[in-house]
Amino acid sequence: MVEPRTDKARLPDPPPLRTNDVAVAAAGTAAWAVALVVLLVVGLPDGERWWLWTCVAGMASGVFAMFYIPRLHRGRVRQVERGSREP
């Protein structure tokens, strides 16, 4: 069993993990596309067409994310660089 720390000193935060968020968004978009194809092949009753629009909305959100995430990361890098230059 691990003994609790008694000196009350806090360890430094670990560096943030580098992830490929665009790949995650692309995988989600592909999953919605597969779901859409399955629904189109299987067919839906007349009152259940909203499932198709759910898939379309998921795909649109994923495409938006694939374009927005790199811009978000660039903005964060600029903000960190700007903050490190200020006295």
N, CA and C of each residue as an Amber inpcrd file, in Angstrom:
protein
   261
   0.8420000  -1.1790000   0.0000000   0.0000000   0.0000000   0.0000000
   0.8840000   1.2380000   0.0000000   0.4660000   2.2740000  -0.6710000
   1.2490000   3.4990000  -0.7810000   0.9700000   4.3810000   0.4270000
   2.0370000   4.8710000   1.0160000   1.9070000   5.7660000   2.1650000
   1.5420000   7.1670000   1.6820000   0.6580000   7.8660000   2.3690000
   0.3390000   9.2410000   1.9720000   1.5230000  10.1610000   2.2280000
   1.6150000  11.1890000   1.3900000   2.7150000  12.1590000   1.5490000
   2.4720000  12.9770000   2.8040000   3.5210000  13.1760000   3.5600000
   3.3920000  13.9200000   4.8160000   4.0210000  15.2980000   4.7490000
   4.8230000  15.5920000   3.7120000   5.5240000  16.8810000   3.6620000
   4.6780000  17.9820000   3.0410000   3.4890000  17.6860000   2.5680000
   2.5370000  18.6510000   2.0020000   3.0550000  19.3600000   0.7520000
   4.1670000  18.9000000   0.2090000   4.6900000  19.5080000  -1.0200000
   3.9020000  18.9700000  -2.2070000   3.5630000  19.8550000  -3.0840000
   2.7800000  19.4720000  -4.2560000   3.7190000  19.2080000  -5.4170000
   3.5060000  18.0960000  -6.0750000   4.3060000  17.7810000  -7.2490000
   3.8770000  18.6870000  -8.3950000   4.7980000  18.9840000  -9.3150000
   4.4090000  19.8260000 -10.4550000   3.4220000  19.0780000 -11.3620000
   2.6050000  19.8550000 -12.0480000   1.6400000  19.2680000 -12.9640000
   2.3760000  18.6020000 -14.1260000   1.8860000  17.4690000 -14.5890000
   2.5180000  16.8500000 -15.7580000   2.1980000  17.6670000 -17.0040000
   3.0230000  17.5570000 -18.0120000   2.7350000  18.2980000 -19.2500000
   1.4700000  17.7300000 -19.8950000   0.7430000  18.5690000 -20.6350000
  -0.4720000  18.0710000 -21.2860000  -0.1440000  17.0110000 -22.3330000
  -1.0320000  16.0590000 -22.4710000  -0.8490000  15.0250000 -23.4830000
  -1.0990000  15.6000000 -24.8630000  -0.2950000  15.1880000 -25.8020000
  -0.5010000  15.6040000 -27.1850000  -1.3910000  14.5600000 -27.8380000
  -2.5100000  14.9920000 -28.3350000  -3.4560000  14.0850000 -28.9690000
  -3.7500000  14.5530000 -30.3850000  -4.2680000  13.6530000 -31.1680000
  -4.6640000  13.9940000 -32.5340000  -6.1780000  14.1450000 -32.5400000
  -6.6470000  15.3240000 -32.1760000  -8.0770000  15.5620000 -32.0540000
  -8.7830000  15.5390000 -33.4010000  -8.0820000  15.8800000 -34.4580000
  -8.7030000  15.8470000 -35.7860000  -9.0060000  14.3980000 -36.1670000
  -8.1350000  13.4710000 -35.8050000  -8.3870000  12.0600000 -36.1000000
  -9.6080000  11.5550000 -35.3340000  -9.7770000  12.0350000 -34.1120000
 -10.9520000  11.6470000 -33.3210000 -12.2200000  12.1740000 -33.9910000
 -12.1860000  13.4260000 -34.4420000 -13.3470000  13.9940000 -35.1290000
 -13.6120000  13.2600000 -36.4400000 -12.5600000  12.8860000 -37.1460000
 -12.7300000  12.1500000 -38.4030000 -13.3250000  10.7670000 -38.1500000
 -12.9020000  10.1220000 -37.0830000 -13.4520000   8.8050000 -36.7520000
 -14.9370000   8.9170000 -36.3980000 -15.3020000   9.9340000 -35.6470000
 -16.7150000  10.1400000 -35.3200000 -17.5400000  10.4400000 -36.5530000
 -16.9940000  11.2340000 -37.4570000 -17.6890000  11.5530000 -38.6980000
 -17.8820000  10.2930000 -39.5380000 -16.8470000   9.4720000 -39.5850000
 -16.9530000   8.2130000 -40.3330000 -18.0000000   7.2900000 -39.7040000
 -18.0720000   7.2650000 -38.3880000 -19.0680000   6.4320000 -37.7110000
 -20.4870000   6.8990000 -38.0560000 -20.7020000   8.2160000 -38.0860000
 -22.0280000   8.7320000 -38.4690000 -22.3210000   8.4040000 -39.9280000
 -21.3040000   8.4430000 -40.7790000 -21.5100000   8.1170000 -42.1920000
 -21.8930000   6.6470000 -42.3490000 -21.2350000   5.7800000 -41.6000000
 -21.5790000   4.3520000 -41.6450000 -23.0140000   4.1470000 -41.1660000
 -23.3770000   4.8380000 -40.0850000 -24.7440000   4.7170000 -39.5780000
 -25.7460000   5.1900000 -40.6260000 -25.4320000   6.2560000 -41.3320000
 -26.3290000   6.7530000 -42.3750000 -26.4950000   5.7280000 -43.4990000
 -25.3950000   5.1360000 -43.9220000 -25.4570000   4.1380000 -44.9900000
 -26.2810000   2.9340000 -44.5420000 -26.0700000   2.4880000 -43.3170000
 -26.8380000   1.3540000 -42.8000000 -28.3280000   1.6790000 -42.7900000
 -28.6710000   2.8700000 -42.3400000 -30.0860000   3.2490000 -42.3140000
 -30.6810000   3.3360000 -43.7110000 -29.8970000   3.8190000 -44.6620000
 -30.3940000   3.9040000 -46.0320000 -30.5750000   2.5160000 -46.6480000
 -29.6880000   1.5840000 -46.3170000 -29.7830000   0.2320000 -46.8570000
 -30.9300000  -0.5290000 -46.2110000 -31.0550000  -0.4180000 -44.9000000
 -32.0910000  -1.1500000 -44.1770000 -33.4630000  -0.5660000 -44.4560000
 -33.5340000   0.7270000 -44.5580000 -34.8170000   1.3910000 -44.7710000
 -35.4880000   1.6980000 -43.4500000 -36.2880000   2.7350000 -43.4490000
 -36.9650000   3.1700000 -42.2320000 -38.4590000   3.3170000 -42.4940000
 -39.2700000   3.1120000 -41.4680000 -40.7000000   3.4270000 -41.6250000
 -40.8680000   4.9330000 -41.8480000 -42.0170000   5.3210000 -42.3570000
 -42.2580000   6.7290000 -42.6920000 -42.0890000   7.6610000 -41.5020000
 -42.4980000   7.2650000 -40.3220000 -42.4310000   8.1500000 -39.1640000
 -41.0720000   8.2160000 -38.4940000 -40.1050000   7.4710000 -38.9890000
 -38.7890000   7.4050000 -38.3280000 -37.6750000   8.0160000 -39.1730000
 -38.0030000   8.9330000 -40.0280000 -36.9920000   9.5300000 -40.9010000
 -36.0540000  10.4550000 -40.1440000 -36.3650000  10.8310000 -38.9210000
 -35.5040000  11.7360000 -38.1500000 -34.1540000  11.0990000 -37.8720000
 -34.0740000   9.7700000 -37.9080000 -32.7780000   9.1140000 -37.7070000
 -31.7870000   9.5210000 -38.7960000 -32.2650000   9.6540000 -40.0050000
 -31.3800000  10.0690000 -41.1050000 -30.8120000  11.4530000 -40.8420000
 -31.6700000  12.3570000 -40.3790000 -31.2100000  13.7220000 -40.1110000
 -30.2670000  13.7690000 -38.9110000 -30.4360000  12.8420000 -37.9790000
 -29.4890000  12.7630000 -36.8590000 -28.0990000  12.4090000 -37.3820000
 -28.0420000  11.4490000 -38.3010000 -26.7550000  11.0730000 -38.8900000
 -26.1410000  12.2250000 -39.6900000 -26.9740000  12.9120000 -40.4390000
 -26.4850000  14.0560000 -41.2240000 -25.9490000  15.1470000 -40.2980000
 -26.6550000  15.4210000 -39.2090000 -26.1920000  16.4370000 -38.2560000
 -24.8840000  16.0050000 -37.5980000 -24.7480000  14.7210000 -37.2830000
 -23.5010000  14.2230000 -36.7120000 -22.3400000  14.3620000 -37.6740000
 -22.5920000  14.0630000 -38.9360000 -21.5400000  14.2130000 -39.9440000
 -21.1700000  15.6830000 -40.1320000 -22.1580000  16.5610000 -40.1570000
 -21.8730000  18.0000000 -40.3140000 -21.0700000  18.5280000 -39.1290000
 -21.4150000  18.0870000 -37.9410000 -20.6600000  18.5110000 -36.7490000
 -19.2220000  18.0300000 -36.8240000 -19.0310000  16.8050000 -37.2830000
 -17.6760000  16.2650000 -37.4030000 -16.8450000  16.9930000 -38.4410000
 -17.4470000  17.3220000 -39.5730000 -16.7190000  18.0730000 -40.6080000
 -16.3480000  19.4570000 -40.0850000 -17.2810000  20.0960000 -39.3940000
 -16.9730000  21.3940000 -38.7910000 -15.8090000  21.2610000 -37.8110000
 -15.8320000  20.2260000 -36.9900000 -14.7700000  20.0320000 -35.9970000
 -13.4190000  19.8090000 -36.6670000 -13.4050000  19.0890000 -37.7770000
 -12.1270000  18.8300000 -38.4530000 -11.4950000  20.1130000 -38.9810000
 -12.3090000  21.1030000 -39.3060000 -11.7600000  22.3860000 -39.7490000
 -11.4940000  23.3320000 -38.5760000 -12.2700000  23.2170000 -37.5180000
 -12.1580000  24.1530000 -36.3980000 -11.0430000  23.7740000 -35.4260000
 -10.8190000  22.5110000 -35.1900000  -9.8360000  22.0750000 -34.1910000
  -8.4320000  22.5920000 -34.4990000  -7.9210000  22.4930000 -35.7310000
  -6.5870000  23.0590000 -35.9800000  -6.5230000  24.5640000 -35.7070000
  -7.5770000  25.2750000 -36.0490000  -7.6120000  26.7160000 -35.7790000
  -7.5820000  26.9780000 -34.2750000  -8.3170000  26.1780000 -33.5220000
  -8.3310000  26.3020000 -32.0700000  -6.9430000  26.0610000 -31.4850000
  -6.2650000  25.0210000 -31.9620000  -4.9250000  24.7240000 -31.4580000
  -3.9320000  25.8360000 -31.8020000  -4.0220000  26.3740000 -33.0200000
  -3.1260000  27.4830000 -33.3850000  -3.3670000  28.6960000 -32.4980000
  -4.6210000  28.9800000 -32.2000000  -4.9440000  30.1050000 -31.3220000
  -4.3990000  29.9050000 -29.9230000  -4.4820000  28.6930000 -29.4190000
  -3.9450000  28.4180000 -28.0780000  -2.4330000  28.5670000 -28.0420000
  -1.7600000  28.1260000 -29.1130000  -0.3080000  28.2730000 -29.1750000
   0.0600000  29.7530000 -29.2080000  -0.6640000  30.5360000 -30.0070000
  -0.3870000  31.9830000 -30.0630000  -0.6110000  32.6350000 -28.7060000
  -1.6520000  32.2130000 -27.9980000  -1.9400000  32.7810000 -26.6860000
  -0.8190000  32.4550000 -25.6920000  -0.3040000  31.2500000 -25.7230000
   0.7940000  30.8680000 -24.8260000   2.0430000  31.6530000 -25.1880000
   2.3360000  31.7970000 -26.4980000   3.5150000  32.5640000 -26.9090000
   3.3850000  34.0190000 -26.5180000   2.2010000  34.5880000 -26.6620000
   1.9720000  35.9820000 -26.2840000   2.1310000  36.1530000 -24.7780000
   1.6480000  35.1910000 -24.0190000   1.7440000  35.2720000 -22.5660000
   3.1690000  35.1280000 -22.0750000   4.0080000  34.3660000 -22.7740000
   5.3880000  34.1830000 -22.3270000   6.2680000  35.3960000 -22.6700000
   5.8320000  36.2240000 -23.6290000   6.6040000  37.4130000 -23.9900000
   6.2980000  38.6000000 -23.0840000   5.1370000  38.6090000 -22.4490000
   4.7840000  39.7300000 -21.5830000   5.5680000  39.6670000 -20.2820000
   5.9960000  40.8350000 -19.7760000   6.7940000  40.8120000 -18.5300000
   5.9820000  40.4700000 -17.3130000
